[in-house]
Amino acid sequence: MPSKEKNLNDLFLHTLKDMYFAEKQILKALPKMEKATETDELKKAFAHHRKQTEIHVDRLEKVFEIAGARAQGVTCEAIKGILEEGEEVMGDFADSAALDAALVAAAQAVEHYEITRYGTLRTWAEQLGLKDAAKLLDQTLAEEKQTDELLSKMAKAVNQRAAA
């Protein structure tokens, strides 16, 4: 039995560590995805998101500071699984007309995970009275949603090419 009862702040910090790990792993995956695609538009989208992800890591470090904690990650099995699945699909569909469709689908799986986590973190930050942290998390959440919308638009074109 734990010696200390866990509270929302503990959960917030754990999830923050989870996202810090996740963003660092995403930073490693995006160049591979960028290299795998032959579509200039998709290459640009992955390159842009890589730069955005670097900003997300910086923001998370600021949120840690606001929360009075050291920036550190904790292994996130969910993102590891999502990224491993993406790597597997990239390998299975390399040099095929469906590769870009697979890359977009893998990227959207990552985005959807991030959207759920950032939305939750923002809400918890608000409830914990960490208004500045909530604002930073909300900025990242908005950017993740924009990326997802862009990927949805791109999916239509790459899916049509894959189906042809």
C-alpha positions in Angstrom: 0.0 0.0 0.0 1.4 3.4 -0.9 2.6 5.5 2.0 1.1 8.7 0.4 -2.2 9.1 -1.2 -1.9 10.2 -4.8 -3.7 13.3 -5.9 -4.5 15.3 -9.1 -1.2 17.1 -8.9 0.6 13.7 -8.9 -1.4 12.6 -11.9 -0.8 15.9 -13.7 3.0 15.5 -13.2 3.0 11.9 -14.3 1.1 12.7 -17.4 3.4 15.6 -18.1 6.4 13.3 -17.9 4.5 10.9 -20.2 4.1 13.6 -22.8 7.7 14.8 -22.4 8.8 11.3 -23.3 6.3 11.1 -26.1 7.3 14.4 -27.7 11.0 13.3 -27.6 10.1 10.0 -29.3 8.1 11.8 -31.9 11.1 14.0 -32.6 13.1 10.9 -33.4 10.3 9.4 -35.7 9.5 12.5 -37.8 12.7 12.6 -39.8 12.2 8.9 -40.7 8.7 9.7 -41.9 9.9 12.7 -43.8 12.6 10.6 -45.5 10.2 7.8 -46.4 7.7 9.9 -48.3 8.2 10.9 -51.9 5.5 13.6 -51.8 6.9 17.1 -51.4 3.8 18.3 -49.6 4.0 15.5 -47.1 7.8 16.1 -46.6 7.1 19.7 -45.9 4.3 18.8 -43.4 6.6 16.4 -41.5 9.4 18.9 -41.5 7.1 21.6 -40.2 5.7 19.4 -37.5 9.2 18.4 -36.4 10.0 22.1 -35.8 6.6 22.5 -34.0 7.4 19.5 -31.9 10.7 21.1 -30.8 8.6 24.1 -29.6 6.2 21.6 -27.8 9.2 20.2 -25.9 10.2 23.7 -24.9 6.7 24.5 -23.7 6.6 21.3 -21.7 9.8 22.3 -20.0 8.2 25.6 -19.1 5.1 23.8 -17.7 7.4 21.7 -15.6 9.0 24.9 -14.3 5.6 26.4 -13.5 4.6 23.3 -11.7 7.8 23.3 -9.7 9.1 20.1 -11.1 12.2 19.0 -13.0 11.6 18.2 -16.7 11.9 14.5 -17.2 10.2 11.8 -19.0 8.6 8.6 -18.0 8.3 5.8 -20.5 5.1 6.1 -22.4 4.1 2.6 -23.7 1.2 4.1 -25.7 3.4 6.3 -27.9 6.0 3.6 -28.2 3.3 1.3 -29.5 1.8 3.9 -31.9 5.3 4.7 -33.3 6.3 1.0 -33.6 3.1 0.4 -35.6 4.0 3.3 -37.8 7.5 1.9 -38.4 6.0 -1.5 -39.2 3.6 0.0 -41.7 6.4 2.1 -43.3 8.4 -1.1 -43.8 5.4 -3.2 -45.1 4.4 -0.5 -47.6 7.8 0.9 -48.6 8.0 1.5 -52.4 4.2 1.1 -52.8 1.5 3.5 -53.9 0.0 3.2 -50.4 3.0 4.3 -48.5 1.9 8.0 -48.1 -1.5 6.9 -47.1 0.1 4.7 -44.4 2.3 7.6 -43.3 -0.6 10.0 -42.9 -2.6 7.4 -41.0 0.3 6.8 -38.7 0.8 10.5 -38.2 -2.8 11.0 -37.4 -2.7 8.2 -34.7 0.1 10.2 -33.0 -1.9 13.4 -33.3 -5.0 11.9 -31.8 -3.0 10.6 -28.9 -1.4 14.0 -28.4 -4.8 15.8 -28.6 -6.3 13.7 -25.9 -3.3 14.1 -23.6 -2.9 17.9 -24.1 -6.6 18.4 -23.6 -6.5 16.5 -20.3 -3.3 18.2 -19.1 -4.8 21.6 -19.9 -8.0 20.9 -17.9 -6.0 19.6 -14.9 -3.7 22.6 -15.0 -6.7 24.8 -14.8 -8.1 22.8 -11.9 -4.8 23.0 -10.1 -4.7 26.8 -10.5 -1.7 26.6 -12.9 -3.2 29.2 -15.3 0.1 29.9 -17.2 0.7 26.2 -17.6 -2.9 25.8 -18.9 -2.3 28.6 -21.5 0.9 26.9 -22.7 -0.8 23.5 -22.9 -3.8 25.1 -24.8 -1.4 26.5 -27.4 0.1 23.1 -28.0 -3.4 21.5 -28.1 -4.5 24.0 -30.8 -1.4 23.3 -32.9 -2.0 19.5 -32.6 -5.5 20.0 -33.8 -4.4 22.1 -36.7 -1.8 19.5 -37.7 -4.6 16.8 -37.6 -6.8 18.9 -39.8 -3.9 19.4 -42.3 -3.3 15.6 -42.3 -7.0 15.0 -42.9 -6.9 17.2 -46.0 -3.7 15.6 -47.2 -5.2 12.1 -46.6 -7.8 12.7 -49.3 -5.1 13.2 -52.0 -2.8 10.4 -50.9 -5.7 8.0 -50.4 -6.8 8.7 -54.0 -3.3 8.0 -55.3 -3.1 4.8 -53.3 -6.5 3.6 -54.6 -5.6 4.3 -58.2 
